[in-house]
Each structure stands twice: as structure tokens, then as C-alpha cells.
Amino acid sequence: MYTVVILPKAKDDIRQAALWYNEKQPGLGKRFVFQIRQKVEHIRQHPMAFSKRYEDVRLAVMNIFPFTIHYSVDDRVKTVLIIAVMHTSRDPKNWDRRIKE
């Protein structure tokens, strides 16, 4: 089984989106976070299930909310690194700045 590490910027992505959803409808942010957790658990159990989109970064599309989870896999240490959680309207190439920061 793989270990999941979520970068602080990705945690901030999730937090900001949840706050925004809660402003639109109370409780919707909680539902968003729940859906993120479910998708991350799926990634943890099946890290190769999603194809590589950029170099070694894979992209998992959320089922309900218009967000994508950008992550990389290190098979040597059985770790999944969540790099970004981005709205689909944003330029997905912005994830690469996360690696350099």
C-alpha cells in the first residue's frame, strides 16, 4: 500500500475551494472535502490508475466537482505526492510551479 503526502499548497487549494463552496451553500464545502478524500483514497490504493499528463505527474479528475488532483508516484518508497488540487477552468500547467517552490 502507498503512503499519501499532500503538499501544503495542495492542502491550501482544498481549504480555499471548501470555503468557497460553503459560501455558496452551507455544507457543500464539507461534501467537497469528502469527495477529495474518497478520490485520494482511490489514488492511494491504485496510484497507476490515472495516466501521466505531464512528465511524471498524473491527473485524477473528480467525479462530481470540477477539480483535478495532480500527483506523482514514487514506487521506490511507495509514496504518492499530491501536488495540486485545481479547478478545471485553471491552466493545468500551473502545477509545475509547485514542484519548484
Buried (B, 14 or more C-beta within 10 A) or exposed (E): EBEBEBBEBBEEBBEEBBEEBBEEEEEBBEBBBEBBEEBBEBBBEEBEEBEEBEEEBBBBEBEEBEBBBBBBBBEEEEBBBBBBBBBEEEEBEEBBEBBEE
